Amino acid sequence: MPGHLLHEHAVVECAHVPGHASPKQTDLRVTVSGQRIVTKPMLYRISGCSNPPPSSGSGPCLTATWTSAAERIKASGYPVLLADSEARCTPTNTPLKIVSTQTRVKGT
């Protein structure tokens, strides 16, 4: 099933609201709706995670790595991220949640 391409200003959160996730870098050559897209190898940094520190929990989410992406579309040689792509946070191993992204371009 096609999913919308993920871009630099998409709303992405960790499982511990209000943890906000954003890409550390974007693809410099491809844009959708005037915003740069994101590809699979690019890490996301997380700020505002409410997970308790290591003394009572595993600590707040710091970064996230993508585990799935488009199978048929690449940008700069890497698979692009879609609204249904999956990621895991470090150190909690919880998923990221894509709340909203652009709705003009879809891929598989």
PDB file as gemmi writes it, atoms N, CA and C in Angstrom:
CRYST1    1.000    1.000    1.000  90.00  90.00  90.00 P 1                      
ATOM      1  N   MET A   1       0.837  -1.176   0.000  1.00  0.00           N  
ATOM      2  CA  MET A   1       0.000   0.000   0.000  1.00  0.00           C  
ATOM      3  C   MET A   1       0.885   1.244   0.000  1.00  0.00           C  
ATOM      4  N   PRO A   2       0.594   2.233  -0.858  1.00  0.00           N  
ATOM      5  CA  PRO A   2       1.409   3.443  -0.910  1.00  0.00           C  
ATOM      6  C   PRO A   2       1.282   4.277   0.354  1.00  0.00           C  
ATOM      7  N   GLY A   3       2.365   4.947   0.696  1.00  0.00           N  
ATOM      8  CA  GLY A   3       2.369   5.858   1.834  1.00  0.00           C  
ATOM      9  C   GLY A   3       2.914   7.205   1.399  1.00  0.00           C  
ATOM     10  N   HIS A   4       2.534   8.252   2.078  1.00  0.00           N  
ATOM     11  CA  HIS A   4       3.022   9.588   1.751  1.00  0.00           C  
ATOM     12  C   HIS A   4       4.488   9.725   2.160  1.00  0.00           C  
ATOM     13  N   LEU A   5       5.261  10.431   1.329  1.00  0.00           N  
ATOM     14  CA  LEU A   5       6.676  10.641   1.629  1.00  0.00           C  
ATOM     15  C   LEU A   5       6.837  11.523   2.860  1.00  0.00           C  
ATOM     16  N   LEU A   6       7.815  11.173   3.684  1.00  0.00           N  
ATOM     17  CA  LEU A   6       8.109  11.922   4.902  1.00  0.00           C  
ATOM     18  C   LEU A   6       9.043  13.084   4.561  1.00  0.00           C  
ATOM     19  N   HIS A   7       8.795  14.239   5.128  1.00  0.00           N  
ATOM     20  CA  HIS A   7       9.628  15.415   4.874  1.00  0.00           C  
ATOM     21  C   HIS A   7      10.163  15.978   6.191  1.00  0.00           C  
ATOM     22  N   GLU A   8      11.046  16.946   6.072  1.00  0.00           N  
ATOM     23  CA  GLU A   8      11.759  17.472   7.236  1.00  0.00           C  
ATOM     24  C   GLU A   8      10.868  18.078   8.314  1.00  0.00           C  
ATOM     25  N   HIS A   9       9.695  18.591   7.960  1.00  0.00           N  
ATOM     26  CA  HIS A   9       8.826  19.217   8.960  1.00  0.00           C  
ATOM     27  C   HIS A   9       7.599  18.380   9.295  1.00  0.00           C  
ATOM     28  N   ALA A  10       7.633  17.099   8.969  1.00  0.00           N  
ATOM     29  CA  ALA A  10       6.549  16.196   9.361  1.00  0.00           C  
ATOM     30  C   ALA A  10       6.513  16.130  10.888  1.00  0.00           C  
ATOM     31  N   VAL A  11       5.342  15.911  11.445  1.00  0.00           N  
ATOM     32  CA  VAL A  11       5.213  15.799  12.902  1.00  0.00           C  
ATOM     33  C   VAL A  11       5.443  14.337  13.277  1.00  0.00           C  
ATOM     34  N   VAL A  12       6.539  14.102  14.007  1.00  0.00           N  
ATOM     35  CA  VAL A  12       6.929  12.759  14.424  1.00  0.00           C  
ATOM     36  C   VAL A  12       7.213  12.799  15.924  1.00  0.00           C  
ATOM     37  N   GLU A  13       6.691  11.810  16.660  1.00  0.00           N  
ATOM     38  CA  GLU A  13       6.852  11.781  18.114  1.00  0.00           C  
ATOM     39  C   GLU A  13       7.357  10.426  18.579  1.00  0.00           C  
ATOM     40  N   CYS A  14       8.021  10.409  19.732  1.00  0.00           N  
ATOM     41  CA  CYS A  14       8.340   9.134  20.357  1.00  0.00           C  
ATOM     42  C   CYS A  14       7.108   8.671  21.130  1.00  0.00           C  
ATOM     43  N   ALA A  15       7.159   7.482  21.675  1.00  0.00           N  
ATOM     44  CA  ALA A  15       6.003   6.925  22.384  1.00  0.00           C  
ATOM     45  C   ALA A  15       5.723   7.639  23.702  1.00  0.00           C  
ATOM     46  N   HIS A  16       6.665   8.430  24.176  1.00  0.00           N  
ATOM     47  CA  HIS A  16       6.525   9.120  25.467  1.00  0.00           C  
ATOM     48  C   HIS A  16       6.229  10.593  25.228  1.00  0.00           C  
ATOM     49  N   VAL A  17       4.981  10.882  25.008  1.00  0.00           N  
ATOM     50  CA  VAL A  17       4.560  12.252  24.716  1.00  0.00           C  
ATOM     51  C   VAL A  17       5.041  13.165  25.825  1.00  0.00           C  
ATOM     52  N   PRO A  18       5.587  14.300  25.568  1.00  0.00           N  
ATOM     53  CA  PRO A  18       5.587  15.049  24.325  1.00  0.00           C  
ATOM     54  C   PRO A  18       6.892  14.940  23.540  1.00  0.00           C  
ATOM     55  N   GLY A  19       7.539  13.805  23.505  1.00  0.00           N  
ATOM     56  CA  GLY A  19       8.803  13.650  22.789  1.00  0.00           C  
ATOM     57  C   GLY A  19       8.683  13.958  21.308  1.00  0.00           C  
ATOM     58  N   HIS A  20       9.347  15.002  20.858  1.00  0.00           N  
ATOM     59  CA  HIS A  20       9.309  15.425  19.458  1.00  0.00           C  
ATOM     60  C   HIS A  20      10.562  14.921  18.739  1.00  0.00           C  
ATOM     61  N   ALA A  21      10.373  14.318  17.572  1.00  0.00           N  
ATOM     62  CA  ALA A  21      11.491  13.778  16.802  1.00  0.00           C  
ATOM     63  C   ALA A  21      11.670  14.573  15.513  1.00  0.00           C  
ATOM     64  N   SER A  22      12.926  14.847  15.165  1.00  0.00           N  
ATOM     65  CA  SER A  22      13.227  15.562  13.924  1.00  0.00           C  
ATOM     66  C   SER A  22      14.505  14.989  13.312  1.00  0.00           C  
ATOM     67  N   PRO A  23      14.631  15.062  11.987  1.00  0.00           N  
ATOM     68  CA  PRO A  23      15.803  14.487  11.330  1.00  0.00           C  
ATOM     69  C   PRO A  23      17.064  15.292  11.615  1.00  0.00           C  
ATOM     70  N   LYS A  24      18.187  14.573  11.793  1.00  0.00           N  
ATOM     71  CA  LYS A  24      19.466  15.254  11.975  1.00  0.00           C  
ATOM     72  C   LYS A  24      19.933  15.860  10.660  1.00  0.00           C  
ATOM     73  N   GLN A  25      19.516  15.254   9.537  1.00  0.00           N  
ATOM     74  CA  GLN A  25      19.810  15.812   8.229  1.00  0.00           C  
ATOM     75  C   GLN A  25      18.749  15.348   7.250  1.00  0.00           C  
ATOM     76  N   THR A  26      18.708  15.965   6.098  1.00  0.00           N  
ATOM     77  CA  THR A  26      17.711  15.644   5.085  1.00  0.00           C  
ATOM     78  C   THR A  26      18.411  15.438   3.748  1.00  0.00           C  
ATOM     79  N   ASP A  27      17.662  14.951   2.771  1.00  0.00           N  
ATOM     80  CA  ASP A  27      18.203  14.831   1.426  1.00  0.00           C  
ATOM     81  C   ASP A  27      18.261  16.243   0.832  1.00  0.00           C  
ATOM     82  N   LEU A  28      19.406  16.612   0.309  1.00  0.00           N  
ATOM     83  CA  LEU A  28      19.589  17.975  -0.183  1.00  0.00           C  
ATOM     84  C   LEU A  28      19.064  18.183  -1.597  1.00  0.00           C  
ATOM     85  N   ARG A  29      18.715  17.100  -2.291  1.00  0.00           N  
ATOM     86  CA  ARG A  29      18.357  17.213  -3.701  1.00  0.00           C  
ATOM     87  C   ARG A  29      16.867  17.064  -3.990  1.00  0.00           C  
ATOM     88  N   VAL A  30      16.101  16.431  -3.102  1.00  0.00           N  
ATOM     89  CA  VAL A  30      14.697  16.140  -3.402  1.00  0.00           C  
ATOM     90  C   VAL A  30      13.784  16.834  -2.391  1.00  0.00           C  
ATOM     91  N   THR A  31      12.745  17.500  -2.910  1.00  0.00           N  
ATOM     92  CA  THR A  31      11.763  18.145  -2.042  1.00  0.00           C  
ATOM     93  C   THR A  31      10.348  17.745  -2.459  1.00  0.00           C  
ATOM     94  N   VAL A  32       9.436  17.791  -1.513  1.00  0.00           N  
ATOM     95  CA  VAL A  32       8.000  17.647  -1.769  1.00  0.00           C  
ATOM     96  C   VAL A  32       7.317  18.801  -1.049  1.00  0.00           C  
ATOM     97  N   SER A  33       6.394  19.433  -1.736  1.00  0.00           N  
ATOM     98  CA  SER A  33       5.703  20.600  -1.175  1.00  0.00           C  
ATOM     99  C   SER A  33       6.693  21.627  -0.637  1.00  0.00           C  
ATOM    100  N   GLY A  34       7.847  21.752  -1.304  1.00  0.00           N  
ATOM    101  CA  GLY A  34       8.854  22.731  -0.906  1.00  0.00           C  
ATOM    102  C   GLY A  34       9.695  22.351   0.298  1.00  0.00           C  
ATOM    103  N   GLN A  35       9.560  21.113   0.790  1.00  0.00           N  
ATOM    104  CA  GLN A  35      10.326  20.677   1.959  1.00  0.00           C  
ATOM    105  C   GLN A  35      11.184  19.470   1.601  1.00  0.00           C  
ATOM    106  N   ARG A  36      12.369  19.418   2.153  1.00  0.00           N  
ATOM    107  CA  ARG A  36      13.279  18.310   1.876  1.00  0.00           C  
ATOM    108  C   ARG A  36      12.742  17.002   2.439  1.00  0.00           C  
ATOM    109  N   ILE A  37      12.960  15.918   1.695  1.00  0.00           N  
ATOM    110  CA  ILE A  37      12.530  14.604   2.171  1.00  0.00           C  
ATOM    111  C   ILE A  37      13.605  13.981   3.043  1.00  0.00           C  
ATOM    112  N   VAL A  38      13.266  12.859   3.667  1.00  0.00           N  
ATOM    113  CA  VAL A  38      14.191  12.152   4.549  1.00  0.00           C  
ATOM    114  C   VAL A  38      14.335  10.722   4.037  1.00  0.00           C  
ATOM    115  N   THR A  39      15.559  10.183   4.106  1.00  0.00           N  
ATOM    116  CA  THR A  39      15.815   8.813   3.662  1.00  0.00           C  
ATOM    117  C   THR A  39      16.180   7.923   4.844  1.00  0.00           C  
ATOM    118  N   LYS A  40      16.160   6.620   4.613  1.00  0.00           N  
ATOM    119  CA  LYS A  40      16.305   5.632   5.693  1.00  0.00           C  
ATOM    120  C   LYS A  40      17.561   5.775   6.556  1.00  0.00           C  
ATOM    121  N   PRO A  41      18.747   6.014   6.007  1.00  0.00           N  
ATOM    122  CA  PRO A  41      19.911   6.038   6.911  1.00  0.00           C  
ATOM    123  C   PRO A  41      19.996   7.248   7.840  1.00  0.00           C  
ATOM    124  N   MET A  42      19.121   8.227   7.645  1.00  0.00           N  
ATOM    125  CA  MET A  42      19.210   9.450   8.453  1.00  0.00           C  
ATOM    126  C   MET A  42      18.595   9.254   9.837  1.00  0.00           C  
ATOM    127  N   LEU A  43      19.378   9.567  10.858  1.00  0.00           N  
ATOM    128  CA  LEU A  43      18.918   9.455  12.244  1.00  0.00           C  
ATOM    129  C   LEU A  43      17.958  10.587  12.589  1.00  0.00           C  
ATOM    130  N   TYR A  44      17.095  10.311  13.534  1.00  0.00           N  
ATOM    131  CA  TYR A  44      16.223  11.347  14.091  1.00  0.00           C  
ATOM    132  C   TYR A  44      16.689  11.615  15.511  1.00  0.00           C  
ATOM    133  N   ARG A  45      16.700  12.872  15.913  1.00  0.00           N  
ATOM    134  CA  ARG A  45      16.997  13.233  17.307  1.00  0.00           C  
ATOM    135  C   ARG A  45      15.669  13.500  18.000  1.00  0.00           C  
ATOM    136  N   ILE A  46      15.629  13.204  19.273  1.00  0.00           N  
ATOM    137  CA  ILE A  46      14.381  13.324  20.028  1.00  0.00           C  
ATOM    138  C   ILE A  46      14.592  14.282  21.193  1.00  0.00           C  
ATOM    139  N   SER A  47      13.658  15.200  21.347  1.00  0.00           N  
ATOM    140  CA  SER A  47      13.723  16.143  22.465  1.00  0.00           C  
ATOM    141  C   SER A  47      12.392  16.114  23.204  1.00  0.00           C  
ATOM    142  N   GLY A  48      12.446  16.333  24.493  1.00  0.00           N  
ATOM    143  CA  GLY A  48      11.232  16.412  25.297  1.00  0.00           C  
ATOM    144  C   GLY A  48      10.630  15.078  25.697  1.00  0.00           C  
ATOM    145  N   CYS A  49      11.369  13.982  25.549  1.00  0.00           N  
ATOM    146  CA  CYS A  49      10.845  12.668  25.932  1.00  0.00           C  
ATOM    147  C   CYS A  49      10.608  12.631  27.440  1.00  0.00           C  
ATOM    148  N   SER A  50       9.440  12.114  27.843  1.00  0.00           N  
ATOM    149  CA  SER A  50       9.084  12.102  29.271  1.00  0.00           C  
ATOM    150  C   SER A  50       9.396  10.783  29.976  1.00  0.00           C  
ATOM    151  N   ASN A  51      10.093   9.861  29.302  1.00  0.00           N  
ATOM    152  CA  ASN A  51      10.430   8.590  29.957  1.00  0.00           C  
ATOM    153  C   ASN A  51      11.379   8.852  31.124  1.00  0.00           C  
ATOM    154  N   PRO A  52      11.170   8.194  32.270  1.00  0.00           N  
ATOM    155  CA  PRO A  52      12.008   8.450  33.453  1.00  0.00           C  
ATOM    156  C   PRO A  52      13.486   8.108  33.226  1.00  0.00           C  
ATOM    157  N   PRO A  53      14.380   8.775  33.977  1.00  0.00           N  
ATOM    158  CA  PRO A  53      15.815   8.503  33.865  1.00  0.00           C  
ATOM    159  C   PRO A  53      16.165   7.080  34.305  1.00  0.00           C  
ATOM    160  N   PRO A  54      17.398   6.640  34.018  1.00  0.00           N  
ATOM    161  CA  PRO A  54      17.799   5.260  34.291  1.00  0.00           C  
ATOM    162  C   PRO A  54      17.558   4.733  35.698  1.00  0.00           C  
ATOM    163  N   SER A  55      17.527   5.577  36.711  1.00  0.00           N  
ATOM    164  CA  SER A  55      17.308   5.064  38.071  1.00  0.00           C  
ATOM    165  C   SER A  55      15.926   4.428  38.232  1.00  0.00           C  
ATOM    166  N   SER A  56      14.931   4.896  37.464  1.00  0.00           N  
ATOM    167  CA  SER A  56      13.589   4.319  37.578  1.00  0.00           C  
ATOM    168  C   SER A  56      13.038   3.817  36.240  1.00  0.00           C  
ATOM    169  N   GLY A  57      13.741   4.042  35.165  1.00  0.00           N  
ATOM    170  CA  GLY A  57      13.312   3.605  33.837  1.00  0.00           C  
ATOM    171  C   GLY A  57      14.522   3.399  32.949  1.00  0.00           C  
ATOM    172  N   SER A  58      14.301   3.332  31.662  1.00  0.00           N  
ATOM    173  CA  SER A  58      15.433   3.123  30.742  1.00  0.00           C  
ATOM    174  C   SER A  58      16.007   4.433  30.247  1.00  0.00           C  
ATOM    175  N   GLY A  59      15.456   5.541  30.710  1.00  0.00           N  
ATOM    176  CA  GLY A  59      15.951   6.841  30.292  1.00  0.00           C  
ATOM    177  C   GLY A  59      15.138   7.389  29.148  1.00  0.00           C  
ATOM    178  N   PRO A  60      15.293   8.675  28.863  1.00  0.00           N  
ATOM    179  CA  PRO A  60      14.529   9.273  27.775  1.00  0.00           C  
ATOM    180  C   PRO A  60      15.036   8.821  26.400  1.00  0.00           C  
ATOM    181  N   CYS A  61      14.137   8.850  25.426  1.00  0.00           N  
ATOM    182  CA  CYS A  61      14.533   8.559  24.046  1.00  0.00           C  
ATOM    183  C   CYS A  61      15.472   9.672  23.580  1.00  0.00           C  
ATOM    184  N   LEU A  62      16.560   9.303  22.911  1.00  0.00           N  
ATOM    185  CA  LEU A  62      17.536  10.286  22.447  1.00  0.00           C  
ATOM    186  C   LEU A  62      17.600  10.366  20.929  1.00  0.00           C  
ATOM    187  N   THR A  63      17.645   9.206  20.282  1.00  0.00           N  
ATOM    188  CA  THR A  63      17.700   9.141  18.827  1.00  0.00           C  
ATOM    189  C   THR A  63      16.805   8.004  18.353  1.00  0.00           C  
ATOM    190  N   ALA A  64      16.555   7.980  17.055  1.00  0.00           N  
ATOM    191  CA  ALA A  64      15.776   6.893  16.465  1.00  0.00           C  
ATOM    192  C   ALA A  64      16.400   6.496  15.136  1.00  0.00           C  
ATOM    193  N   THR A  65      16.369   5.188  14.866  1.00  0.00           N  
ATOM    194  CA  THR A  65      16.878   4.621  13.627  1.00  0.00           C  
ATOM    195  C   THR A  65      15.726   3.972  12.881  1.00  0.00           C  
ATOM    196  N   TRP A  66      15.629   4.214  11.601  1.00  0.00           N  
ATOM    197  CA  TRP A  66      14.543   3.672  10.779  1.00  0.00           C  
ATOM    198  C   TRP A  66      14.818   2.227  10.401  1.00  0.00           C  
ATOM    199  N   THR A  67      13.805   1.392  10.530  1.00  0.00           N  
ATOM    200  CA  THR A  67      13.952  -0.033  10.212  1.00  0.00           C  
ATOM    201  C   THR A  67      13.238  -0.415   8.929  1.00  0.00           C  
ATOM    202  N   SER A  68      12.357   0.454   8.420  1.00  0.00           N  
ATOM    203  CA  SER A  68      11.697   0.191   7.139  1.00  0.00           C  
ATOM    204  C   SER A  68      11.550   1.491   6.368  1.00  0.00           C  
ATOM    205  N   ALA A  69      11.451   1.360   5.045  1.00  0.00           N  
ATOM    206  CA  ALA A  69      11.320   2.522   4.165  1.00  0.00           C  
ATOM    207  C   ALA A  69      10.703   2.050   2.855  1.00  0.00           C  
ATOM    208  N   ALA A  70      10.612   2.943   1.890  1.00  0.00           N  
ATOM    209  CA  ALA A  70      10.058   2.589   0.579  1.00  0.00           C  
ATOM    210  C   ALA A  70      10.889   1.487  -0.057  1.00  0.00           C  
ATOM    211  N   GLU A  71      10.225   0.589  -0.763  1.00  0.00           N  
ATOM    212  CA  GLU A  71      10.926  -0.492  -1.447  1.00  0.00           C  
ATOM    213  C   GLU A  71      11.296  -0.114  -2.871  1.00  0.00           C  
ATOM    214  N   ARG A  72      10.551   0.811  -3.462  1.00  0.00           N  
ATOM    215  CA  ARG A  72      10.733   1.101  -4.871  1.00  0.00           C  
ATOM    216  C   ARG A  72      11.245   2.500  -5.180  1.00  0.00           C  
ATOM    217  N   ILE A  73      11.309   3.367  -4.202  1.00  0.00           N  
ATOM    218  CA  ILE A  73      11.716   4.751  -4.458  1.00  0.00           C  
ATOM    219  C   ILE A  73      12.973   5.078  -3.658  1.00  0.00           C  
ATOM    220  N   LYS A  74      13.954   5.661  -4.359  1.00  0.00           N  
ATOM    221  CA  LYS A  74      15.195   6.075  -3.703  1.00  0.00           C  
ATOM    222  C   LYS A  74      15.491   7.527  -4.045  1.00  0.00           C  
ATOM    223  N   ALA A  75      16.204   8.173  -3.145  1.00  0.00           N  
ATOM    224  CA  ALA A  75      16.703   9.525  -3.364  1.00  0.00           C  
ATOM    225  C   ALA A  75      18.168   9.513  -2.963  1.00  0.00           C  
ATOM    226  N   SER A  76      19.026  10.017  -3.823  1.00  0.00           N  
ATOM    227  CA  SER A  76      20.475  10.010  -3.573  1.00  0.00           C  
ATOM    228  C   SER A  76      20.967   8.609  -3.243  1.00  0.00           C  
ATOM    229  N   GLY A  77      20.319   7.584  -3.811  1.00  0.00           N  
ATOM    230  CA  GLY A  77      20.742   6.199  -3.631  1.00  0.00           C  
ATOM    231  C   GLY A  77      20.180   5.493  -2.405  1.00  0.00           C  
ATOM    232  N   TYR A  78      19.341   6.164  -1.622  1.00  0.00           N  
ATOM    233  CA  TYR A  78      18.798   5.574  -0.391  1.00  0.00           C  
ATOM    234  C   TYR A  78      17.272   5.504  -0.452  1.00  0.00           C  
ATOM    235  N   PRO A  79      16.675   4.489   0.192  1.00  0.00           N  
ATOM    236  CA  PRO A  79      15.211   4.398   0.233  1.00  0.00           C  
ATOM    237  C   PRO A  79      14.622   5.595   0.986  1.00  0.00           C  
ATOM    238  N   VAL A  80      13.539   6.158   0.434  1.00  0.00           N  
ATOM    239  CA  VAL A  80      12.888   7.288   1.098  1.00  0.00           C  
ATOM    240  C   VAL A  80      11.975   6.779   2.214  1.00  0.00           C  
ATOM    241  N   LEU A  81      11.744   7.633   3.203  1.00  0.00           N  
ATOM    242  CA  LEU A  81      10.840   7.286   4.297  1.00  0.00           C  
ATOM    243  C   LEU A  81       9.413   7.645   3.928  1.00  0.00           C  
ATOM    244  N   LEU A  82       8.492   6.796   4.363  1.00  0.00           N  
ATOM    245  CA  LEU A  82       7.070   6.978   4.097  1.00  0.00           C  
ATOM    246  C   LEU A  82       6.310   7.131   5.405  1.00  0.00           C  
ATOM    247  N   ALA A  83       5.069   7.549   5.323  1.00  0.00           N  
ATOM    248  CA  ALA A  83       4.240   7.728   6.520  1.00  0.00           C  
ATOM    249  C   ALA A  83       4.020   6.426   7.270  1.00  0.00           C  
ATOM    250  N   ASP A  84       4.218   5.283   6.606  1.00  0.00           N  
ATOM    251  CA  ASP A  84       4.075   3.996   7.297  1.00  0.00           C  
ATOM    252  C   ASP A  84       5.424   3.340   7.603  1.00  0.00           C  
ATOM    253  N   SER A  85       6.526   4.080   7.445  1.00  0.00           N  
ATOM    254  CA  SER A  85       7.849   3.549   7.803  1.00  0.00           C  
ATOM    255  C   SER A  85       7.932   3.372   9.315  1.00  0.00           C  
ATOM    256  N   GLU A  86       8.803   2.463   9.742  1.00  0.00           N  
ATOM    257  CA  GLU A  86       8.942   2.186  11.174  1.00  0.00           C  
ATOM    258  C   GLU A  86      10.340   2.535  11.652  1.00  0.00           C  
ATOM    259  N   ALA A  87      10.415   2.968  12.913  1.00  0.00           N  
ATOM    260  CA  ALA A  87      11.684   3.327  13.535  1.00  0.00           C  
ATOM    261  C   ALA A  87      11.690   2.885  14.986  1.00  0.00           C  
ATOM    262  N   ARG A  88      12.873   2.715  15.540  1.00  0.00           N  
ATOM    263  CA  ARG A  88      13.049   2.352  16.949  1.00  0.00           C  
ATOM    264  C   ARG A  88      13.925   3.390  17.627  1.00  0.00           C  
ATOM    265  N   CYS A  89      13.504   3.778  18.828  1.00  0.00           N  
ATOM    266  CA  CYS A  89      14.236   4.774  19.608  1.00  0.00           C  
ATOM    267  C   CYS A  89      15.336   4.118  20.431  1.00  0.00           C  
ATOM    268  N   THR A  90      16.377   4.885  20.686  1.00  0.00           N  
ATOM    269  CA  THR A  90      17.463   4.464  21.560  1.00  0.00           C  
ATOM    270  C   THR A  90      17.457   5.383  22.766  1.00  0.00           C  
ATOM    271  N   PRO A  91      17.538   4.892  23.967  1.00  0.00           N  
ATOM    272  CA  PRO A  91      17.786   3.529  24.421  1.00  0.00           C  
ATOM    273  C   PRO A  91      16.531   2.729  24.754  1.00  0.00           C  
ATOM    274  N   THR A  92      15.337   3.264  24.519  1.00  0.00           N  
ATOM    275  CA  THR A  92      14.108   2.623  24.996  1.00  0.00           C  
ATOM    276  C   THR A  92      13.576   1.504  24.104  1.00  0.00           C  
ATOM    277  N   ASN A  93      13.984   1.476  22.856  1.00  0.00           N  
ATOM    278  CA  ASN A  93      13.515   0.509  21.860  1.00  0.00           C  
ATOM    279  C   ASN A  93      12.010   0.627  21.593  1.00  0.00           C  
ATOM    280  N   THR A  94      11.441   1.796  21.834  1.00  0.00           N  
ATOM    281  CA  THR A  94      10.037   2.049  21.528  1.00  0.00           C  
ATOM    282  C   THR A  94       9.933   2.639  20.118  1.00  0.00           C  
ATOM    283  N   PRO A  95       8.763   2.549  19.493  1.00  0.00           N  
ATOM    284  CA  PRO A  95       8.624   3.058  18.125  1.00  0.00           C  
ATOM    285  C   PRO A  95       8.405   4.567  18.071  1.00  0.00           C  
ATOM    286  N   LEU A  96       8.712   5.130  16.904  1.00  0.00           N  
ATOM    287  CA  LEU A  96       8.305   6.503  16.620  1.00  0.00           C  
ATOM    288  C   LEU A  96       6.904   6.469  16.051  1.00  0.00           C  
ATOM    289  N   LYS A  97       6.163   7.556  16.214  1.00  0.00           N  
ATOM    290  CA  LYS A  97       4.819   7.657  15.658  1.00  0.00           C  
ATOM    291  C   LYS A  97       4.805   8.862  14.720  1.00  0.00           C  
ATOM    292  N   ILE A  98       4.457   8.608  13.448  1.00  0.00           N  
ATOM    293  CA  ILE A  98       4.341   9.683  12.473  1.00  0.00           C  
ATOM    294  C   ILE A  98       2.919  10.229  12.580  1.00  0.00           C  
ATOM    295  N   VAL A  99       2.804  11.449  13.052  1.00  0.00           N  
ATOM    296  CA  VAL A  99       1.502  12.061  13.301  1.00  0.00           C  
ATOM    297  C   VAL A  99       0.948  12.705  12.031  1.00  0.00           C  
ATOM    298  N   SER A 100       1.780  13.453  11.312  1.00  0.00           N  
ATOM    299  CA  SER A 100       1.323  14.065  10.061  1.00  0.00           C  
ATOM    300  C   SER A 100       2.498  14.360   9.151  1.00  0.00           C  
ATOM    301  N   THR A 101       2.227  14.322   7.858  1.00  0.00           N  
ATOM    302  CA  THR A 101       3.217  14.647   6.832  1.00  0.00           C  
ATOM    303  C   THR A 101       2.470  15.218   5.629  1.00  0.00           C  
ATOM    304  N   GLN A 102       3.190  15.558   4.584  1.00  0.00           N  
ATOM    305  CA  GLN A 102       2.553  16.102   3.381  1.00  0.00           C  
ATOM    306  C   GLN A 102       1.654  15.025   2.766  1.00  0.00           C  
ATOM    307  N   THR A 103       0.675  15.435   1.986  1.00  0.00           N  
ATOM    308  CA  THR A 103      -0.268  14.470   1.426  1.00  0.00           C  
ATOM    309  C   THR A 103      -0.354  14.531  -0.094  1.00  0.00           C  
ATOM    310  N   ARG A 104       0.634  15.108  -0.749  1.00  0.00           N  
ATOM    311  CA  ARG A 104       0.591  15.224  -2.201  1.00  0.00           C  
ATOM    312  C   ARG A 104       1.322  14.103  -2.913  1.00  0.00           C  
ATOM    313  N   VAL A 105       2.400  13.573  -2.327  1.00  0.00           N  
ATOM    314  CA  VAL A 105       3.230  12.583  -3.013  1.00  0.00           C  
ATOM    315  C   VAL A 105       3.220  11.284  -2.240  1.00  0.00           C  
ATOM    316  N   LYS A 106       2.900  10.177  -2.947  1.00  0.00           N  
ATOM    317  CA  LYS A 106       2.890   8.841  -2.351  1.00  0.00           C  
ATOM    318  C   LYS A 106       3.950   7.981  -3.006  1.00  0.00           C  
ATOM    319  N   GLY A 107       4.390   6.970  -2.259  1.00  0.00           N  
ATOM    320  CA  GLY A 107       5.347   6.005  -2.790  1.00  0.00           C  
ATOM    321  C   GLY A 107       5.151   4.646  -2.162  1.00  0.00           C  
ATOM    322  N   THR A 108       5.837   3.653  -2.753  1.00  0.00           N  
ATOM    323  CA  THR A 108       5.795   2.290  -2.211  1.00  0.00           C  
ATOM    324  C   THR A 108       7.193   1.755  -2.063  1.00  0.00           C  
TER     325      THR A 108                                                      
END                                                                             
